[in-house]
Amino acid sequence: MKDSRLPPVTLAWLTWGLLASLYFVGFFQRVAPAVMVDELMRDFNIAATLLGNLSAIYFYTYAAMQIPSGLMSDAIGPRRVGALAALAAALGIFLFAQADSLWLAYLGRGLVGASVAVAFVACMKLAGHWFPANRFATVTGVSLLIGNLGGILAGVPLSEAVAGMGWRMAMLICAAATLLLAGMVWLWVRDDPGERGYATHAHPEAFKDMSASRSLKLVIAQRETWPLFFAGGLIAAPVLTFAGLWGVPYLVQVHGMERSAAAGYTTAMLIGFAIGGPLLGALSDRIGRRKLPYLGAAIVNASCWLVFLYFSELSPALRTLLFAAIGFTAGSLIIGFAFAREVNHPGASGTVAGVVNMSVLGFAAIQQSGMGWILDRNWKGVMLEGARIYDAAAYHAAFFWLAVSALVGVVSVALTRETYCRLRYRVA
C-alpha cells in the first residue's frame, strides 16, 4: 500500500547515489588518457592529432547520445537505462584495454562514451522524483562532485597504477568494477519512491505520457534553452580539455615536471570543479536566484583563464590556486541544469538535461581534437622516445581558444532571464 510519507532522505540519497556511481565511472574514463599520453602514442604509433581524436571519440559519442538518453530516461525510466548503460560501458572499457589496433581502441572508447552518456541525464531524471524541486541544484552539484571524484582517481592514483601495472591492466580492473555496478543498479534502484511505497516529489505532469517527438519539440522551441545550452558547454569544456588531456603533457614538456606532479596540478582543477558544483548549486538554491551566481562565477572563470594564458610563470602555490579557481567556477554549470529544468515542461526533464549536457561534451570533443590539430601545426619536429614534444608557443596557440570559450560563455549566461528557482514554464 502506498504511503503518504515522502521517502527518507537516506533512502533517496542511496538510491540516487548508486546510479550516480556510473557518472563516477564515466568521468574516470573521460580524463584517464591524460596520464597515458606517452603510452598511447607509443602503443598505437600516433601523434597529437590522432591522440586528440582517440580521446575525443568518447566525447563525440557521449554528446551524440545526450538527447537519446534524455528521451529514453523519460520513456522507460533511469533504472533500466542506467543498468544497461553500465553493462555496455564495461564491454567498451574491456575492448579499449585489449585493443591491438587503433580502430579497435576507437571502438572501445566510443562505446564507453555512448554508454556512460546516460548517467548524468538519468541522475537528473531520478532526482526529480526522489528530491524536492528546491534542492535540485544541490543534488545536481553533488553529482558533479561524485563525477569529479572519478576524475581525481584518474589523476595521480591512475598515473601510479599505469606506472606499476600498465594502462591495459588498469583498464581491465575498471571494466570488472563497472560490470559489478550494472548488477547493483538493476537490483536496487527504483524510478520513483512510489515503487517502494512512498509519496513522490515529482510534478504531476511528469507522469503523463509524452511522445519523444513532443518532448524534444518543446525543449528545442523554448528560447531559454539555448543560452543555457551554450553557457554550460563553453564554460565546462575548457576544464575537460585541459585536465582531461592536454594539461599533463603541457606541464611535463613546457615546465619540466614529473608526470605525477603534473597530474597533481590538473587534479587541483578537478577538485575545484568537484567542490564548486555542489557549493554553487547550494548557494543558488539558498538565495533563490539562478542567473546572479551563474554569471558571477562565469566572469571569474574567464578572468582566471586569461591569467593562466598571459602569466604562465607562477609559483607552485599560485598555480595550484589558479587551477582550483578555474575548476571551482566552472562548477557553476550545475546551476544551468536547474535553470533549464525550470524554464521547460516538467514532463521533459530528462530530455532538457540531455540537450543541455550535449553541449558540455560536444564542445569538449571539438576542443580536444582542435588542440591536437593546433599543436601539430606548431610542432617544431622534436621527439623523445617516440612521442612528439611541443614547445610553449605551440601550447599557447592552442590554449588561447580555451580563454575565448570561457569569455563567450559569460555572454551566453548574460542572455538568460532569472527564474528565482521556481518552475516558470506554464503547463497548458
SVG drawing of the C-alpha trace seen along z (x, -y; Angstrom):
<svg xmlns="http://www.w3.org/2000/svg" viewBox="-4 -40 68 48">
<polyline fill="none" stroke="black" stroke-width="0.4" points="0.0,0.0 1.3,-3.4 2.3,-5.6 1.6,-9.4 5.0,-10.0 7.9,-11.2 10.9,-8.8 13.5,-9.0 16.5,-11.2 18.9,-8.4 16.9,-6.1 16.7,-8.9 20.5,-9.5 21.3,-5.8 19.0,-5.2 20.2,-8.2 23.8,-7.8 24.1,-4.3 23.0,-5.4 25.3,-8.4 28.2,-6.0 28.0,-5.4 28.8,-9.1 31.9,-8.4 33.0,-5.7 32.2,-8.0 34.3,-10.9 37.2,-8.5 37.2,-7.3 36.8,-10.8 40.1,-12.1 42.1,-8.8 44.0,-9.4 45.7,-12.5 48.1,-10.2 48.5,-7.7 49.6,-10.1 53.1,-8.6 51.9,-5.0 49.1,-5.5 51.3,-7.4 53.8,-4.5 51.4,-1.6 49.4,-2.9 52.2,-4.9 50.2,-8.1 50.9,-11.9 48.9,-14.6 46.1,-14.9 45.2,-11.2 45.6,-11.1 43.3,-14.0 40.8,-12.2 41.2,-8.9 40.4,-10.8 37.7,-12.9 35.8,-10.0 34.5,-9.4 33.1,-13.0 31.6,-12.7 29.6,-9.6 28.7,-10.9 27.4,-14.2 25.6,-12.3 23.8,-10.2 22.6,-13.0 19.2,-13.6 18.5,-9.9 19.5,-9.4 17.0,-12.0 14.3,-10.6 15.0,-7.1 15.0,-8.2 11.7,-9.9 10.2,-6.9 11.5,-3.8 13.0,-5.2 16.5,-5.7 16.9,-2.3 16.6,-0.3 18.7,-2.8 21.4,-3.0 21.8,0.7 22.1,1.4 24.5,-1.5 26.8,-0.2 26.8,3.2 27.7,1.6 30.4,-0.6 32.1,2.5 32.3,4.0 33.7,0.8 36.4,0.5 37.3,4.1 37.6,3.6 39.8,0.5 42.1,2.3 42.5,5.3 42.9,3.2 45.7,4.2 44.9,1.7 43.8,-2.0 40.4,-1.3 39.6,1.2 40.7,-1.4 38.4,-3.9 35.5,-1.4 36.1,-0.8 36.4,-4.5 33.4,-5.3 31.2,-2.6 32.3,-3.8 31.3,-7.4 28.0,-6.4 27.0,-4.2 28.1,-6.4 26.4,-9.3 23.1,-8.3 24.5,-8.6 24.1,-12.4 20.8,-12.7 19.3,-9.6 20.5,-11.1 18.7,-14.3 15.5,-12.4 15.8,-10.4 16.4,-13.4 13.2,-15.0 11.3,-12.1 13.3,-11.5 14.1,-15.1 12.1,-18.3 12.4,-20.9 14.2,-23.5 17.1,-21.1 17.6,-20.2 20.7,-22.4 22.2,-21.0 21.6,-17.4 22.9,-18.2 26.0,-19.7 26.6,-16.5 26.5,-14.5 29.3,-16.7 31.2,-16.1 30.8,-12.3 31.9,-12.5 34.9,-14.6 36.0,-12.1 36.3,-9.7 38.4,-12.3 40.6,-12.7 41.1,-9.0 42.2,-9.2 44.9,-11.6 47.8,-10.7 46.3,-7.3 45.9,-6.1 49.2,-7.6 50.9,-5.4 48.8,-2.4 49.8,-2.8 53.5,-3.0 53.1,0.1 50.9,2.4 50.5,0.8 47.5,-1.0 45.8,2.1 45.6,3.9 44.3,0.7 41.5,0.5 40.6,4.2 40.1,3.7 37.9,0.8 35.8,2.9 35.2,5.5 34.1,2.9 31.7,1.4 30.2,4.8 29.5,5.2 27.9,1.7 25.5,2.8 24.1,5.6 23.8,3.3 21.8,0.6 19.4,3.2 18.8,4.8 18.5,1.7 17.5,-1.5 13.8,-2.3 12.5,-5.1 10.1,-6.6 9.5,-6.4 6.1,-5.0 7.7,-1.7 8.9,-1.5 5.6,-2.6 6.4,-6.3 5.0,-9.6 6.8,-11.2 8.4,-14.6 7.7,-14.7 5.3,-17.2 2.0,-15.5 2.8,-16.4 5.9,-14.2 3.7,-11.1 1.7,-12.0 2.6,-10.2 4.5,-12.4 5.9,-11.3 9.6,-11.6 8.9,-14.0 6.7,-16.3 9.2,-16.3 12.1,-17.2 10.0,-19.8 9.0,-21.5 12.6,-21.7 14.0,-22.9 11.3,-25.5 11.9,-27.0 14.0,-30.2 15.7,-30.0 17.1,-26.5 19.7,-27.9 21.7,-30.4 21.9,-27.7 23.0,-25.1 25.9,-27.3 26.8,-28.6 27.3,-25.1 29.4,-23.8 31.6,-26.9 32.4,-27.2 33.0,-23.5 34.7,-22.2 38.0,-24.0 38.3,-22.2 37.6,-18.9 40.1,-19.7 42.9,-20.8 42.5,-18.5 41.3,-15.6 44.1,-15.5 46.5,-18.4 47.3,-19.8 49.6,-17.0 51.7,-16.9 51.9,-20.7 53.2,-20.8 55.7,-18.0 57.0,-19.3 57.0,-23.1 57.6,-23.3 59.7,-20.1 57.6,-18.4 57.3,-14.7 54.1,-13.2 52.7,-12.5 53.4,-16.1 51.8,-17.5 48.8,-15.2 48.6,-16.8 48.0,-20.2 45.3,-19.1 43.8,-17.2 43.6,-20.5 41.5,-21.8 39.2,-18.7 38.9,-19.1 37.8,-22.7 35.3,-21.5 34.0,-18.8 33.6,-21.3 32.3,-24.2 29.3,-22.2 27.6,-21.4 28.6,-24.6 27.5,-27.0 24.4,-24.8 23.5,-25.0 24.2,-28.8 21.8,-29.2 19.1,-27.2 19.6,-29.1 19.4,-32.6 16.6,-31.7 18.5,-33.0 19.9,-31.3 21.4,-34.0 23.2,-36.0 25.5,-33.3 25.9,-31.7 27.0,-35.0 29.3,-35.9 31.1,-32.6 31.4,-32.7 33.1,-36.1 35.6,-34.9 36.2,-31.8 37.0,-33.7 39.3,-36.0 41.2,-33.1 41.8,-31.6 43.2,-34.9 45.6,-35.0 46.7,-31.4 47.2,-32.4 49.3,-35.5 51.0,-34.8 52.3,-31.2 55.4,-31.6 53.6,-31.3 54.8,-29.8 53.6,-26.3 51.2,-27.7 49.7,-30.3 49.4,-27.8 47.6,-25.4 45.2,-28.1 44.6,-29.3 43.8,-25.9 41.5,-25.2 39.7,-28.5 39.2,-27.7 37.7,-24.3 35.6,-25.8 34.0,-28.5 33.4,-26.1 31.3,-24.0 28.7,-26.8 27.4,-24.9 25.4,-22.9 23.2,-25.9 22.4,-25.8 20.8,-22.4 18.4,-23.5 17.9,-26.8 17.0,-24.8 14.6,-22.5 12.7,-25.5 12.1,-27.0 10.9,-23.8 7.9,-21.4 8.2,-19.2 7.4,-16.1 10.5,-16.7 13.1,-16.9 15.2,-14.1 15.2,-15.5 16.2,-19.0 19.0,-17.6 20.2,-15.7 20.0,-18.7 22.0,-21.0 24.6,-18.3 25.2,-17.6 27.0,-20.9 29.4,-20.2 30.7,-17.0 30.3,-18.2 32.4,-21.3 34.9,-19.3 35.3,-16.9 35.8,-19.7 38.3,-21.4 40.3,-18.3 40.7,-17.5 41.2,-21.1 44.0,-21.5 45.8,-18.4 45.5,-19.9 46.9,-23.3 49.8,-21.6 50.7,-19.5 50.5,-22.7 53.0,-24.3 55.3,-21.3 59.0,-22.0 60.0,-18.4 61.2,-17.5 60.6,-13.9 61.5,-11.9 61.3,-8.1 58.7,-8.0 56.5,-10.8 56.2,-14.3 57.4,-17.3 55.6,-20.6 57.1,-24.0 55.5,-26.8 54.4,-28.7 52.5,-25.7 50.6,-25.3 49.9,-29.0 48.4,-29.0 46.1,-26.1 45.1,-27.3 44.2,-30.8 40.9,-29.2 40.1,-27.9 40.0,-31.5 37.9,-32.6 35.5,-29.8 35.1,-31.0 34.5,-34.6 31.7,-33.6 30.3,-31.5 29.9,-34.8 27.9,-36.3 25.7,-33.3 24.8,-33.4 24.2,-37.2 21.4,-36.5 19.4,-34.3 16.4,-35.5 16.0,-34.9 13.6,-32.1 14.1,-32.7 14.3,-28.9 10.7,-28.3 9.1,-26.5 8.5,-29.3 7.0,-27.0 3.2,-27.2 1.7,-23.9 -1.4,-24.4"/>
</svg>
